[in-house]
């Protein structure tokens, strides 16, 4: 519904047949799902903190950062499972991975790298938010706008010029294009580079304050 509303309001167009659109949109759906799952990391962390789970873990003879990195690692495993599940469902619906095994594995690795970087924004949000409900509100107000104003679901060249300028710098556009290109075997060099740049930038910006917030909550 959101995709069709976006198309109506902003003038974007989707690929011709349902099969063609599935080939185009599946990568964007997976990227959006990865972003939402990263916010579940924030909600889980916030819940663990408010319910005293982290306090009990810190009383154990383990590294102080172990509960945090354990949570991130577990959520990345869930990200991998969700990606494989959605691709499997896409295959049942007619999606075809035309980029070969190398493209498939490269796409999964790229998405896990991007998700790992984004998870640090989730850590910071989870530490700073007062409760899990505020985390959820933030997730919806941020992720939906940037996802639906990217190339995740609508071809950029069909959008109005003013919107294309934003889509070109939207952080969701590059991983969507890169993942799509790797799965389908189409040129994806530039989107891959920009996806890695975004991942590195997000990590550099958010890891230090996230770790400071984690220590201060202790």
VENBELHU-V830298 format. One record per residue. N is the residue number from 0. RES is the residue in one letter. OMEGA is omega in whole degrees, 0 to 359 (none if undefined). BURIAL is I if it has 24 or more other C-alpha atoms within 12 Angstrom, else O. D_FIRST is the distance of its C-alpha to the first C-alpha in Angstrom with 2 decimals. Layout:
BEGIN
((N	RES	OMEGA	BURIAL	D_FIRST) (N	RES	OMEGA	BURIAL	D_FIRST))
END
This chain:
BEGIN
((0	X	180	O	0.00) (1	X	180	O	3.80) (2	X	180	I	5.41) (3	X	176	O	5.29) (4	X	178	O	6.17) (5	X	181	I	8.59) (6	X	180	I	9.93) (7	X	186	O	10.65) (8	X	188	O	12.31) (9	X	173	I	14.23) (10	X	178	O	15.06) (11	X	179	I	14.27) (12	X	179	I	14.22) (13	X	181	I	13.26) (14	X	190	O	16.04) (15	X	185	O	17.35) (16	X	176	O	17.17) (17	X	178	O	14.93) (18	X	179	O	17.94) (19	X	181	O	18.19) (20	X	176	I	14.63) (21	X	178	I	15.20) (22	X	182	I	18.41) (23	X	194	I	16.86) (24	X	186	I	13.80) (25	X	179	I	15.46) (26	X	179	I	17.67) (27	X	178	I	15.05) (28	X	181	I	13.26) (29	X	178	I	16.82) (30	X	178	I	17.68) (31	X	179	I	14.87) (32	X	179	I	15.95) (33	X	179	I	19.51) (34	X	179	I	18.97) (35	X	179	I	17.59) (36	X	176	I	20.47) (37	X	177	I	22.88) (38	X	173	I	21.99) (39	X	173	I	22.93) (40	X	179	I	26.25) (41	X	180	I	26.60) (42	X	180	I	25.89) (43	X	178	I	28.36) (44	X	181	I	30.96) (45	X	179	I	30.74) (46	X	179	I	31.11) (47	X	180	I	34.04) (48	X	184	I	35.71) (49	X	180	O	35.45) (50	X	175	O	36.65) (51	X	180	O	39.54) (52	X	181	O	38.60) (53	X	178	I	39.38) (54	X	179	O	42.67) (55	X	179	O	43.76) (56	X	181	O	42.83) (57	X	177	O	44.78) (58	X	180	O	47.84) (59	X	180	O	47.96) (60	X	179	O	50.04) (61	X	178	O	47.13) (62	X	184	O	46.04) (63	X	181	O	44.44) (64	X	184	O	41.40) (65	X	179	O	41.01) (66	X	180	I	38.53) (67	X	181	I	36.24) (68	X	175	I	36.45) (69	X	177	O	36.20) (70	X	181	I	32.88) (71	X	180	I	31.53) (72	X	179	O	32.91) (73	X	180	O	31.48) (74	X	175	I	27.98) (75	X	175	I	28.36) (76	X	176	O	29.34) (77	X	177	I	26.14) (78	X	179	I	24.24) (79	X	179	I	26.18) (80	X	180	O	25.54) (81	X	178	I	21.75) (82	X	181	I	21.86) (83	X	179	I	24.11) (84	X	181	O	22.09) (85	X	176	I	18.84) (86	X	177	I	20.98) (87	X	177	O	22.71) (88	X	178	O	19.61) (89	X	178	I	18.64) (90	X	178	O	22.19) (91	X	181	O	21.89) (92	X	177	O	18.91) (93	X	177	O	20.99) (94	X	180	I	20.65) (95	X	176	I	24.10) (96	X	183	I	25.77) (97	X	180	O	28.00) (98	X	178	I	29.34) (99	X	181	O	31.70) (100	X	180	O	32.66) (101	X	178	O	33.57) (102	X	179	I	30.19) (103	X	181	I	28.47) (104	X	178	O	30.81) (105	X	178	I	30.71) (106	X	179	I	26.93) (107	X	180	I	27.06) (108	X	179	I	29.94) (109	X	181	I	28.29) (110	X	178	I	25.18) (111	X	177	I	27.52) (112	X	179	I	29.53) (113	X	180	I	26.63) (114	X	178	I	25.40) (115	X	178	I	29.02) (116	X	181	I	29.25) (117	X	181	I	26.07) (118	X	179	I	27.38) (119	X	171	I	30.14) (120	X	178	I	27.85) (121	X	178	I	26.65) (122	X	181	I	30.33) (123	X	179	I	31.13) (124	X	180	I	28.29) (125	X	180	I	29.30) (126	X	186	I	32.90) (127	X	183	I	32.43) (128	X	181	I	29.88) (129	X	179	O	31.57) (130	X	184	O	29.47) (131	X	180	I	26.50) (132	X	178	O	24.32) (133	X	175	O	24.89) (134	X	181	I	23.93) (135	X	178	I	20.54) (136	X	179	O	19.98) (137	X	182	I	21.12) (138	X	182	I	18.87) (139	X	183	O	15.63) (140	X	180	O	17.08) (141	X	190	O	18.23) (142	X	181	I	16.06) (143	X	181	I	12.60) (144	X	183	O	14.23) (145	X	178	I	16.37) (146	X	185	I	13.88) (147	X	170	I	11.46) (148	X	177	I	14.72) (149	X	178	I	16.21) (150	X	185	I	16.60) (151	X	187	I	14.57) (152	X	185	I	11.75) (153	X	180	I	13.28) (154	X	188	I	16.96) (155	X	185	I	19.01) (156	X	176	O	21.38) (157	X	182	O	18.85) (158	X	173	I	18.12) (159	X	183	O	20.48) (160	X	182	O	23.67) (161	X	180	O	23.41) (162	X	178	I	20.13) (163	X	179	O	21.63) (164	X	178	O	24.44) (165	X	181	O	22.31) (166	X	182	I	20.36) (167	X	180	I	23.84) (168	X	179	O	24.85) (169	X	182	I	21.64) (170	X	178	I	22.65) (171	X	183	I	19.44) (172	X	187	I	20.03) (173	X	177	I	23.35) (174	X	177	I	22.67) (175	X	180	I	19.59) (176	X	181	I	21.88) (177	X	180	I	24.78) (178	X	178	I	23.19) (179	X	181	I	21.72) (180	X	180	I	25.17) (181	X	180	I	27.06) (182	X	185	I	25.17) (183	X	180	I	25.41) (184	X	177	I	28.85) (185	X	182	O	28.07) (186	X	183	O	29.82) (187	X	184	I	28.54) (188	X	182	O	31.67) (189	X	177	O	30.66) (190	X	179	I	27.23) (191	X	180	I	29.09) (192	X	181	O	31.72) (193	X	176	I	29.35) (194	X	179	I	27.40) (195	X	176	I	30.78) (196	X	178	O	31.82) (197	X	180	I	28.78) (198	X	179	I	29.46) (199	X	180	O	33.13) (200	X	179	O	32.48) (201	X	180	I	30.17) (202	X	181	I	32.80) (203	X	184	O	35.66) (204	X	192	O	34.10) (205	X	182	I	32.79) (206	X	181	I	35.23) (207	X	180	O	38.28) (208	X	178	O	36.76) (209	X	179	I	34.93) (210	X	177	I	38.30) (211	X	179	O	40.10) (212	X	179	I	37.72) (213	X	180	I	38.16) (214	X	182	O	41.94) (215	X	177	O	42.02) (216	X	177	I	40.14) (217	X	none	O	42.93))
END
